[in-house]
């Protein structure tokens, strides 16, 4: 039986009674995280622009677990949409404990700056960076009076090293680390923790489409990674987000949690292993 199908006992539910909002939550890593948070007792608000997937997911979560889940249509580049999503959490549940700024896009796969136009570049920045800024801002609005909360943003190994993706994606993820650290400094005074989780390449449909990889190429990709004998899956990233959302990380803030099998600290196979 897979870990995603195991019901978590009440004694082990790490988010019991907490309210979590997940942007880009209808598919990919967001979907895995929504399901995992719900299994750990959180009331989950899934935020996305994929309405059919969002409604289907929240219905499935509600039907298969004892937790509540609801869907809110939201374009994270639109401040009114983000404000409405946070307001929905407050009006529905009276608070917001966890904000996961997960929504993001890869954009066009241009590796040459001369091939990039302003629109394509700006679209990635608006979604990946400005979307996280708006999510952090409005989550803070809800969390400051309560003087507690956990804000998490979806980073990437592309936020620590260059040359792995397009200029726009790389810039957006580098800036996201800066946003995390800067807001952690301010919001720490209110008892609010701000962190990001940065995975290595995850074989989501979006990543496969961006790179043009099939399953065979993905397997080869992981076989060449630093950590041998393991493959990064969406569930692994969701588990990292769960740690940052839970009270187990109560003294962790301003941190960029790498889920990369040591990729970003390895400059080559120096020992010939």
ChimeraX commands (.cxc) that place a marker at each C-alpha (Angstrom):
marker #1 position 0.00,0.00,0.00 radius 0.5
marker #1 position 1.43,3.39,-0.98 radius 0.5
marker #1 position 1.98,6.16,1.56 radius 0.5
marker #1 position -0.63,8.31,-0.18 radius 0.5
marker #1 position -3.32,5.74,0.56 radius 0.5
marker #1 position -2.59,5.30,4.27 radius 0.5
marker #1 position -4.95,7.11,6.58 radius 0.5
marker #1 position -3.12,9.03,9.26 radius 0.5
marker #1 position -4.29,8.25,12.77 radius 0.5
marker #1 position -5.63,11.08,14.89 radius 0.5
marker #1 position -2.63,10.84,17.21 radius 0.5
marker #1 position -0.25,11.42,14.31 radius 0.5
marker #1 position -2.14,14.25,12.58 radius 0.5
marker #1 position 0.45,17.03,12.52 radius 0.5
marker #1 position -1.86,19.81,11.28 radius 0.5
marker #1 position -4.92,19.06,13.41 radius 0.5
marker #1 position -7.20,22.10,13.58 radius 0.5
marker #1 position -5.07,24.26,11.29 radius 0.5
marker #1 position -6.33,26.10,8.20 radius 0.5
marker #1 position -4.14,25.93,5.10 radius 0.5
marker #1 position -4.40,27.76,1.77 radius 0.5
marker #1 position -2.50,26.27,-1.18 radius 0.5
marker #1 position -2.11,28.20,-4.42 radius 0.5
marker #1 position -1.75,26.15,-7.58 radius 0.5
marker #1 position -3.28,23.40,-5.50 radius 0.5
marker #1 position -5.40,21.64,-8.12 radius 0.5
marker #1 position -2.63,19.60,-9.76 radius 0.5
marker #1 position 0.99,18.53,-9.52 radius 0.5
marker #1 position 2.85,19.13,-6.25 radius 0.5
marker #1 position -0.01,21.33,-5.05 radius 0.5
marker #1 position -2.49,18.47,-5.33 radius 0.5
marker #1 position -0.20,16.08,-3.43 radius 0.5
marker #1 position 0.26,18.71,-0.73 radius 0.5
marker #1 position -3.47,19.39,-0.43 radius 0.5
marker #1 position -4.19,15.70,0.05 radius 0.5
marker #1 position -1.35,15.29,2.56 radius 0.5
marker #1 position -2.31,18.37,4.59 radius 0.5
marker #1 position -5.92,17.16,4.75 radius 0.5
marker #1 position -4.83,13.72,5.96 radius 0.5
marker #1 position -2.95,15.45,8.74 radius 0.5
marker #1 position -6.08,17.25,9.91 radius 0.5
marker #1 position -5.89,20.60,8.13 radius 0.5
marker #1 position -8.87,22.38,6.66 radius 0.5
marker #1 position -7.62,23.01,3.12 radius 0.5
marker #1 position -8.50,25.79,0.70 radius 0.5
marker #1 position -7.30,24.88,-2.80 radius 0.5
marker #1 position -6.63,27.94,-4.95 radius 0.5
marker #1 position -6.12,27.66,-8.70 radius 0.5
marker #1 position -7.39,28.69,-12.14 radius 0.5
marker #1 position -8.13,25.08,-13.10 radius 0.5
marker #1 position -11.71,25.08,-11.88 radius 0.5
marker #1 position -12.75,21.56,-12.89 radius 0.5
marker #1 position -9.66,19.99,-11.33 radius 0.5
marker #1 position -10.00,22.12,-8.22 radius 0.5
marker #1 position -13.63,21.21,-7.58 radius 0.5
marker #1 position -12.95,17.54,-8.28 radius 0.5
marker #1 position -9.98,17.46,-5.90 radius 0.5
marker #1 position -11.73,19.14,-3.00 radius 0.5
marker #1 position -14.76,16.89,-3.38 radius 0.5
marker #1 position -12.50,13.84,-3.35 radius 0.5
marker #1 position -10.65,15.08,-0.25 radius 0.5
marker #1 position -13.89,15.79,1.58 radius 0.5
marker #1 position -15.41,12.44,0.62 radius 0.5
marker #1 position -12.33,10.38,1.53 radius 0.5
marker #1 position -11.20,12.05,4.76 radius 0.5
marker #1 position -12.55,13.67,7.87 radius 0.5
marker #1 position -11.09,17.03,6.88 radius 0.5
marker #1 position -12.81,19.88,5.07 radius 0.5
marker #1 position -11.64,21.11,1.68 radius 0.5
marker #1 position -12.92,23.89,-0.53 radius 0.5
marker #1 position -11.94,25.48,-3.82 radius 0.5
marker #1 position -11.50,29.15,-4.73 radius 0.5
marker #1 position -10.79,30.36,-8.25 radius 0.5
marker #1 position -7.77,32.63,-8.10 radius 0.5
marker #1 position -5.21,34.05,-10.51 radius 0.5
marker #1 position -2.22,34.72,-8.23 radius 0.5
marker #1 position -1.10,37.65,-10.39 radius 0.5
marker #1 position -4.37,39.43,-9.56 radius 0.5
marker #1 position -4.28,41.01,-6.10 radius 0.5
marker #1 position -8.07,41.11,-5.77 radius 0.5
marker #1 position -8.20,37.36,-6.40 radius 0.5
marker #1 position -5.53,36.66,-3.78 radius 0.5
marker #1 position -7.19,38.96,-1.27 radius 0.5
marker #1 position -10.51,37.20,-1.88 radius 0.5
marker #1 position -8.95,33.77,-1.36 radius 0.5
marker #1 position -7.50,34.79,2.01 radius 0.5
marker #1 position -10.77,36.47,2.98 radius 0.5
marker #1 position -12.59,33.25,2.14 radius 0.5
marker #1 position -10.37,31.31,4.54 radius 0.5
marker #1 position -11.04,33.83,7.30 radius 0.5
marker #1 position -14.80,34.03,6.73 radius 0.5
marker #1 position -15.13,30.24,6.44 radius 0.5
marker #1 position -12.84,29.14,9.26 radius 0.5
marker #1 position -12.04,32.30,11.23 radius 0.5
marker #1 position -8.28,32.18,10.65 radius 0.5
marker #1 position -5.40,31.25,8.39 radius 0.5
marker #1 position -2.52,29.23,9.85 radius 0.5
marker #1 position -0.64,28.10,6.74 radius 0.5
marker #1 position -0.05,29.75,3.38 radius 0.5
marker #1 position 1.68,27.70,0.68 radius 0.5
marker #1 position 2.63,29.88,-2.29 radius 0.5
marker #1 position 2.93,26.93,-4.64 radius 0.5
marker #1 position 1.55,28.36,-7.91 radius 0.5
marker #1 position 4.16,28.73,-10.61 radius 0.5
marker #1 position 4.89,28.36,-14.30 radius 0.5
marker #1 position 7.98,27.45,-16.29 radius 0.5
marker #1 position 7.19,29.70,-19.22 radius 0.5
marker #1 position 8.83,29.26,-22.60 radius 0.5
marker #1 position 12.01,27.20,-22.82 radius 0.5
marker #1 position 14.37,29.87,-24.13 radius 0.5
marker #1 position 17.99,29.50,-23.02 radius 0.5
marker #1 position 19.21,32.50,-25.04 radius 0.5
marker #1 position 18.38,35.97,-23.78 radius 0.5
marker #1 position 18.10,37.29,-27.34 radius 0.5
marker #1 position 15.20,34.90,-27.91 radius 0.5
marker #1 position 13.27,36.18,-24.89 radius 0.5
marker #1 position 10.66,38.88,-25.32 radius 0.5
marker #1 position 9.46,41.09,-22.49 radius 0.5
marker #1 position 5.99,39.52,-22.31 radius 0.5
marker #1 position 7.28,35.97,-21.85 radius 0.5
marker #1 position 9.79,37.10,-19.22 radius 0.5
marker #1 position 7.27,39.20,-17.33 radius 0.5
marker #1 position 4.68,36.42,-17.31 radius 0.5
marker #1 position 7.00,34.10,-15.39 radius 0.5
marker #1 position 8.04,36.83,-12.95 radius 0.5
marker #1 position 4.42,37.83,-12.33 radius 0.5
marker #1 position 3.30,34.29,-11.56 radius 0.5
marker #1 position 6.30,32.91,-9.68 radius 0.5
marker #1 position 7.47,35.99,-7.80 radius 0.5
marker #1 position 4.69,38.57,-7.71 radius 0.5
marker #1 position 2.17,35.80,-6.98 radius 0.5
marker #1 position 4.24,34.72,-3.96 radius 0.5
marker #1 position 4.59,38.35,-2.86 radius 0.5
marker #1 position 0.81,38.83,-2.96 radius 0.5
marker #1 position 0.21,35.54,-1.17 radius 0.5
marker #1 position 2.71,36.47,1.53 radius 0.5
marker #1 position 1.26,39.96,1.90 radius 0.5
marker #1 position -2.33,38.86,2.36 radius 0.5
marker #1 position -1.42,35.87,4.50 radius 0.5
marker #1 position 0.48,38.26,6.76 radius 0.5
marker #1 position -2.61,40.46,6.96 radius 0.5
marker #1 position -4.51,37.51,8.41 radius 0.5
marker #1 position -1.68,36.18,10.58 radius 0.5
marker #1 position -0.32,39.34,12.21 radius 0.5
marker #1 position -3.32,39.85,14.54 radius 0.5
marker #1 position -3.08,36.18,15.59 radius 0.5
marker #1 position 0.70,36.50,16.05 radius 0.5
marker #1 position 1.42,33.12,14.54 radius 0.5
marker #1 position 1.47,31.37,11.17 radius 0.5
marker #1 position 3.61,29.60,8.62 radius 0.5
marker #1 position 4.17,30.96,5.11 radius 0.5
marker #1 position 5.88,28.66,2.62 radius 0.5
marker #1 position 6.84,29.39,-0.98 radius 0.5
marker #1 position 7.76,26.95,-3.72 radius 0.5
marker #1 position 11.36,27.49,-4.72 radius 0.5
marker #1 position 13.67,25.40,-6.90 radius 0.5
marker #1 position 17.28,24.37,-7.24 radius 0.5
marker #1 position 17.18,27.04,-9.98 radius 0.5
marker #1 position 17.02,29.53,-7.11 radius 0.5
marker #1 position 20.52,28.52,-5.98 radius 0.5
marker #1 position 22.36,27.68,-9.20 radius 0.5
marker #1 position 22.10,28.97,-12.75 radius 0.5
marker #1 position 22.02,27.31,-16.15 radius 0.5
marker #1 position 19.34,24.72,-15.39 radius 0.5
marker #1 position 16.36,26.56,-16.81 radius 0.5
marker #1 position 15.33,29.72,-18.62 radius 0.5
marker #1 position 16.53,33.14,-17.50 radius 0.5
marker #1 position 13.04,34.11,-16.37 radius 0.5
marker #1 position 12.51,30.99,-14.26 radius 0.5
marker #1 position 15.98,31.22,-12.73 radius 0.5
marker #1 position 15.55,34.89,-11.87 radius 0.5
marker #1 position 12.10,34.31,-10.36 radius 0.5
marker #1 position 13.36,31.54,-8.08 radius 0.5
marker #1 position 16.48,33.43,-6.99 radius 0.5
marker #1 position 14.30,36.42,-6.11 radius 0.5
marker #1 position 11.88,34.17,-4.25 radius 0.5
marker #1 position 14.64,33.21,-1.81 radius 0.5
marker #1 position 15.26,36.91,-1.23 radius 0.5
marker #1 position 11.56,37.54,-0.66 radius 0.5
marker #1 position 11.46,34.67,1.84 radius 0.5
marker #1 position 14.41,35.97,3.83 radius 0.5
marker #1 position 13.31,39.60,3.75 radius 0.5
marker #1 position 9.75,38.89,4.92 radius 0.5
marker #1 position 10.99,36.39,7.53 radius 0.5
marker #1 position 12.94,39.23,9.15 radius 0.5
marker #1 position 9.88,41.47,9.39 radius 0.5
marker #1 position 7.23,38.88,10.23 radius 0.5
marker #1 position 9.30,37.03,12.81 radius 0.5
marker #1 position 8.41,39.81,15.21 radius 0.5
marker #1 position 4.80,38.69,14.98 radius 0.5
marker #1 position 5.56,35.01,15.52 radius 0.5
marker #1 position 5.13,34.24,11.81 radius 0.5
marker #1 position 7.59,31.89,10.13 radius 0.5
marker #1 position 8.48,32.32,6.44 radius 0.5
marker #1 position 10.36,29.60,4.55 radius 0.5
marker #1 position 10.64,28.10,1.10 radius 0.5
marker #1 position 11.10,24.56,-0.16 radius 0.5
marker #1 position 13.34,24.05,-3.18 radius 0.5
marker #1 position 13.24,20.72,-5.00 radius 0.5
marker #1 position 15.37,19.23,-7.71 radius 0.5
marker #1 position 13.53,18.46,-10.95 radius 0.5
marker #1 position 10.23,16.70,-10.23 radius 0.5
marker #1 position 8.62,14.64,-12.99 radius 0.5
marker #1 position 5.37,16.59,-13.12 radius 0.5
marker #1 position 3.50,17.03,-16.43 radius 0.5
marker #1 position 4.55,20.69,-16.46 radius 0.5
marker #1 position 8.25,19.82,-16.12 radius 0.5
marker #1 position 8.08,17.07,-18.74 radius 0.5
marker #1 position 6.42,19.43,-21.20 radius 0.5
marker #1 position 8.93,22.23,-20.54 radius 0.5
marker #1 position 12.02,20.07,-21.04 radius 0.5
marker #1 position 10.48,17.69,-23.58 radius 0.5
marker #1 position 11.43,14.70,-21.41 radius 0.5
marker #1 position 9.67,11.36,-21.45 radius 0.5
marker #1 position 9.71,8.86,-18.57 radius 0.5
marker #1 position 12.85,7.14,-19.87 radius 0.5
marker #1 position 14.81,10.40,-19.98 radius 0.5
marker #1 position 13.57,11.29,-16.51 radius 0.5
marker #1 position 14.88,7.99,-15.14 radius 0.5
marker #1 position 18.28,8.69,-16.70 radius 0.5
marker #1 position 18.19,12.19,-15.23 radius 0.5
marker #1 position 17.86,10.77,-11.73 radius 0.5
marker #1 position 20.45,8.06,-12.30 radius 0.5
marker #1 position 22.97,10.84,-12.93 radius 0.5
marker #1 position 22.03,12.73,-9.77 radius 0.5
marker #1 position 24.32,12.91,-6.73 radius 0.5
marker #1 position 22.15,10.82,-4.37 radius 0.5
marker #1 position 21.97,7.27,-5.70 radius 0.5
marker #1 position 19.15,4.81,-5.23 radius 0.5
marker #1 position 16.37,7.37,-4.79 radius 0.5
marker #1 position 13.99,9.20,-7.10 radius 0.5
marker #1 position 12.39,12.51,-6.21 radius 0.5
marker #1 position 8.59,12.37,-6.36 radius 0.5
marker #1 position 5.91,15.02,-5.77 radius 0.5
marker #1 position 5.03,13.35,-2.47 radius 0.5
marker #1 position 8.55,14.05,-1.19 radius 0.5
marker #1 position 8.14,17.78,-1.77 radius 0.5
marker #1 position 4.72,17.69,-0.10 radius 0.5
marker #1 position 6.32,16.01,2.93 radius 0.5
marker #1 position 8.89,18.81,3.13 radius 0.5
marker #1 position 6.10,21.40,2.99 radius 0.5
marker #1 position 4.28,19.48,5.73 radius 0.5
marker #1 position 7.33,19.78,7.98 radius 0.5
marker #1 position 7.54,23.54,7.42 radius 0.5
marker #1 position 3.79,23.91,7.97 radius 0.5
marker #1 position 3.73,21.90,11.20 radius 0.5
marker #1 position 4.78,22.83,14.72 radius 0.5
marker #1 position 7.73,20.46,14.34 radius 0.5
marker #1 position 9.50,23.35,12.59 radius 0.5
marker #1 position 8.41,25.93,15.18 radius 0.5
marker #1 position 11.89,27.52,15.30 radius 0.5
marker #1 position 12.66,27.36,11.58 radius 0.5
marker #1 position 12.30,30.64,9.69 radius 0.5
marker #1 position 14.04,32.32,6.77 radius 0.5
marker #1 position 15.17,28.90,5.59 radius 0.5
marker #1 position 15.44,27.55,2.05 radius 0.5
marker #1 position 14.85,23.81,2.48 radius 0.5
marker #1 position 16.59,22.01,-0.37 radius 0.5
marker #1 position 15.00,18.73,-1.48 radius 0.5
marker #1 position 17.63,17.99,-4.07 radius 0.5
marker #1 position 19.61,14.91,-3.01 radius 0.5
marker #1 position 22.68,17.07,-2.54 radius 0.5
marker #1 position 22.60,18.41,-6.11 radius 0.5
marker #1 position 23.31,22.04,-5.25 radius 0.5
marker #1 position 26.33,21.24,-3.03 radius 0.5
marker #1 position 28.00,18.92,-5.53 radius 0.5
marker #1 position 30.29,20.42,-8.18 radius 0.5
marker #1 position 31.13,17.08,-9.73 radius 0.5
marker #1 position 31.85,13.44,-9.04 radius 0.5
marker #1 position 35.16,14.24,-7.31 radius 0.5
marker #1 position 35.49,10.90,-5.52 radius 0.5
marker #1 position 34.56,8.85,-8.57 radius 0.5
marker #1 position 31.66,7.10,-6.87 radius 0.5
marker link #1:1,2 radius 0.2
marker link #1:2,3 radius 0.2
marker link #1:3,4 radius 0.2
marker link #1:4,5 radius 0.2
marker link #1:5,6 radius 0.2
marker link #1:6,7 radius 0.2
marker link #1:7,8 radius 0.2
marker link #1:8,9 radius 0.2
marker link #1:9,10 radius 0.2
marker link #1:10,11 radius 0.2
marker link #1:11,12 radius 0.2
marker link #1:12,13 radius 0.2
marker link #1:13,14 radius 0.2
marker link #1:14,15 radius 0.2
marker link #1:15,16 radius 0.2
marker link #1:16,17 radius 0.2
marker link #1:17,18 radius 0.2
marker link #1:18,19 radius 0.2
marker link #1:19,20 radius 0.2
marker link #1:20,21 radius 0.2
marker link #1:21,22 radius 0.2
marker link #1:22,23 radius 0.2
marker link #1:23,24 radius 0.2
marker link #1:24,25 radius 0.2
marker link #1:25,26 radius 0.2
marker link #1:26,27 radius 0.2
marker link #1:27,28 radius 0.2
marker link #1:28,29 radius 0.2
marker link #1:29,30 radius 0.2
marker link #1:30,31 radius 0.2
marker link #1:31,32 radius 0.2
marker link #1:32,33 radius 0.2
marker link #1:33,34 radius 0.2
marker link #1:34,35 radius 0.2
marker link #1:35,36 radius 0.2
marker link #1:36,37 radius 0.2
marker link #1:37,38 radius 0.2
marker link #1:38,39 radius 0.2
marker link #1:39,40 radius 0.2
marker link #1:40,41 radius 0.2
marker link #1:41,42 radius 0.2
marker link #1:42,43 radius 0.2
marker link #1:43,44 radius 0.2
marker link #1:44,45 radius 0.2
marker link #1:45,46 radius 0.2
marker link #1:46,47 radius 0.2
marker link #1:47,48 radius 0.2
marker link #1:48,49 radius 0.2
marker link #1:49,50 radius 0.2
marker link #1:50,51 radius 0.2
marker link #1:51,52 radius 0.2
marker link #1:52,53 radius 0.2
marker link #1:53,54 radius 0.2
marker link #1:54,55 radius 0.2
marker link #1:55,56 radius 0.2
marker link #1:56,57 radius 0.2
marker link #1:57,58 radius 0.2
marker link #1:58,59 radius 0.2
marker link #1:59,60 radius 0.2
marker link #1:60,61 radius 0.2
marker link #1:61,62 radius 0.2
marker link #1:62,63 radius 0.2
marker link #1:63,64 radius 0.2
marker link #1:64,65 radius 0.2
marker link #1:65,66 radius 0.2
marker link #1:66,67 radius 0.2
marker link #1:67,68 radius 0.2
marker link #1:68,69 radius 0.2
marker link #1:69,70 radius 0.2
marker link #1:70,71 radius 0.2
marker link #1:71,72 radius 0.2
marker link #1:72,73 radius 0.2
marker link #1:73,74 radius 0.2
marker link #1:74,75 radius 0.2
marker link #1:75,76 radius 0.2
marker link #1:76,77 radius 0.2
marker link #1:77,78 radius 0.2
marker link #1:78,79 radius 0.2
marker link #1:79,80 radius 0.2
marker link #1:80,81 radius 0.2
marker link #1:81,82 radius 0.2
marker link #1:82,83 radius 0.2
marker link #1:83,84 radius 0.2
marker link #1:84,85 radius 0.2
marker link #1:85,86 radius 0.2
marker link #1:86,87 radius 0.2
marker link #1:87,88 radius 0.2
marker link #1:88,89 radius 0.2
marker link #1:89,90 radius 0.2
marker link #1:90,91 radius 0.2
marker link #1:91,92 radius 0.2
marker link #1:92,93 radius 0.2
marker link #1:93,94 radius 0.2
marker link #1:94,95 radius 0.2
marker link #1:95,96 radius 0.2
marker link #1:96,97 radius 0.2
marker link #1:97,98 radius 0.2
marker link #1:98,99 radius 0.2
marker link #1:99,100 radius 0.2
marker link #1:100,101 radius 0.2
marker link #1:101,102 radius 0.2
marker link #1:102,103 radius 0.2
marker link #1:103,104 radius 0.2
marker link #1:104,105 radius 0.2
marker link #1:105,106 radius 0.2
marker link #1:106,107 radius 0.2
marker link #1:107,108 radius 0.2
marker link #1:108,109 radius 0.2
marker link #1:109,110 radius 0.2
marker link #1:110,111 radius 0.2
marker link #1:111,112 radius 0.2
marker link #1:112,113 radius 0.2
marker link #1:113,114 radius 0.2
marker link #1:114,115 radius 0.2
marker link #1:115,116 radius 0.2
marker link #1:116,117 radius 0.2
marker link #1:117,118 radius 0.2
marker link #1:118,119 radius 0.2
marker link #1:119,120 radius 0.2
marker link #1:120,121 radius 0.2
marker link #1:121,122 radius 0.2
marker link #1:122,123 radius 0.2
marker link #1:123,124 radius 0.2
marker link #1:124,125 radius 0.2
marker link #1:125,126 radius 0.2
marker link #1:126,127 radius 0.2
marker link #1:127,128 radius 0.2
marker link #1:128,129 radius 0.2
marker link #1:129,130 radius 0.2
marker link #1:130,131 radius 0.2
marker link #1:131,132 radius 0.2
marker link #1:132,133 radius 0.2
marker link #1:133,134 radius 0.2
marker link #1:134,135 radius 0.2
marker link #1:135,136 radius 0.2
marker link #1:136,137 radius 0.2
marker link #1:137,138 radius 0.2
marker link #1:138,139 radius 0.2
marker link #1:139,140 radius 0.2
marker link #1:140,141 radius 0.2
marker link #1:141,142 radius 0.2
marker link #1:142,143 radius 0.2
marker link #1:143,144 radius 0.2
marker link #1:144,145 radius 0.2
marker link #1:145,146 radius 0.2
marker link #1:146,147 radius 0.2
marker link #1:147,148 radius 0.2
marker link #1:148,149 radius 0.2
marker link #1:149,150 radius 0.2
marker link #1:150,151 radius 0.2
marker link #1:151,152 radius 0.2
marker link #1:152,153 radius 0.2
marker link #1:153,154 radius 0.2
marker link #1:154,155 radius 0.2
marker link #1:155,156 radius 0.2
marker link #1:156,157 radius 0.2
marker link #1:157,158 radius 0.2
marker link #1:158,159 radius 0.2
marker link #1:159,160 radius 0.2
marker link #1:160,161 radius 0.2
marker link #1:161,162 radius 0.2
marker link #1:162,163 radius 0.2
marker link #1:163,164 radius 0.2
marker link #1:164,165 radius 0.2
marker link #1:165,166 radius 0.2
marker link #1:166,167 radius 0.2
marker link #1:167,168 radius 0.2
marker link #1:168,169 radius 0.2
marker link #1:169,170 radius 0.2
marker link #1:170,171 radius 0.2
marker link #1:171,172 radius 0.2
marker link #1:172,173 radius 0.2
marker link #1:173,174 radius 0.2
marker link #1:174,175 radius 0.2
marker link #1:175,176 radius 0.2
marker link #1:176,177 radius 0.2
marker link #1:177,178 radius 0.2
marker link #1:178,179 radius 0.2
marker link #1:179,180 radius 0.2
marker link #1:180,181 radius 0.2
marker link #1:181,182 radius 0.2
marker link #1:182,183 radius 0.2
marker link #1:183,184 radius 0.2
marker link #1:184,185 radius 0.2
marker link #1:185,186 radius 0.2
marker link #1:186,187 radius 0.2
marker link #1:187,188 radius 0.2
marker link #1:188,189 radius 0.2
marker link #1:189,190 radius 0.2
marker link #1:190,191 radius 0.2
marker link #1:191,192 radius 0.2
marker link #1:192,193 radius 0.2
marker link #1:193,194 radius 0.2
marker link #1:194,195 radius 0.2
marker link #1:195,196 radius 0.2
marker link #1:196,197 radius 0.2
marker link #1:197,198 radius 0.2
marker link #1:198,199 radius 0.2
marker link #1:199,200 radius 0.2
marker link #1:200,201 radius 0.2
marker link #1:201,202 radius 0.2
marker link #1:202,203 radius 0.2
marker link #1:203,204 radius 0.2
marker link #1:204,205 radius 0.2
marker link #1:205,206 radius 0.2
marker link #1:206,207 radius 0.2
marker link #1:207,208 radius 0.2
marker link #1:208,209 radius 0.2
marker link #1:209,210 radius 0.2
marker link #1:210,211 radius 0.2
marker link #1:211,212 radius 0.2
marker link #1:212,213 radius 0.2
marker link #1:213,214 radius 0.2
marker link #1:214,215 radius 0.2
marker link #1:215,216 radius 0.2
marker link #1:216,217 radius 0.2
marker link #1:217,218 radius 0.2
marker link #1:218,219 radius 0.2
marker link #1:219,220 radius 0.2
marker link #1:220,221 radius 0.2
marker link #1:221,222 radius 0.2
marker link #1:222,223 radius 0.2
marker link #1:223,224 radius 0.2
marker link #1:224,225 radius 0.2
marker link #1:225,226 radius 0.2
marker link #1:226,227 radius 0.2
marker link #1:227,228 radius 0.2
marker link #1:228,229 radius 0.2
marker link #1:229,230 radius 0.2
marker link #1:230,231 radius 0.2
marker link #1:231,232 radius 0.2
marker link #1:232,233 radius 0.2
marker link #1:233,234 radius 0.2
marker link #1:234,235 radius 0.2
marker link #1:235,236 radius 0.2
marker link #1:236,237 radius 0.2
marker link #1:237,238 radius 0.2
marker link #1:238,239 radius 0.2
marker link #1:239,240 radius 0.2
marker link #1:240,241 radius 0.2
marker link #1:241,242 radius 0.2
marker link #1:242,243 radius 0.2
marker link #1:243,244 radius 0.2
marker link #1:244,245 radius 0.2
marker link #1:245,246 radius 0.2
marker link #1:246,247 radius 0.2
marker link #1:247,248 radius 0.2
marker link #1:248,249 radius 0.2
marker link #1:249,250 radius 0.2
marker link #1:250,251 radius 0.2
marker link #1:251,252 radius 0.2
marker link #1:252,253 radius 0.2
marker link #1:253,254 radius 0.2
marker link #1:254,255 radius 0.2
marker link #1:255,256 radius 0.2
marker link #1:256,257 radius 0.2
marker link #1:257,258 radius 0.2
marker link #1:258,259 radius 0.2
marker link #1:259,260 radius 0.2
marker link #1:260,261 radius 0.2
marker link #1:261,262 radius 0.2
marker link #1:262,263 radius 0.2
marker link #1:263,264 radius 0.2
marker link #1:264,265 radius 0.2
marker link #1:265,266 radius 0.2
marker link #1:266,267 radius 0.2
marker link #1:267,268 radius 0.2
marker link #1:268,269 radius 0.2
marker link #1:269,270 radius 0.2
marker link #1:270,271 radius 0.2
marker link #1:271,272 radius 0.2
marker link #1:272,273 radius 0.2
view
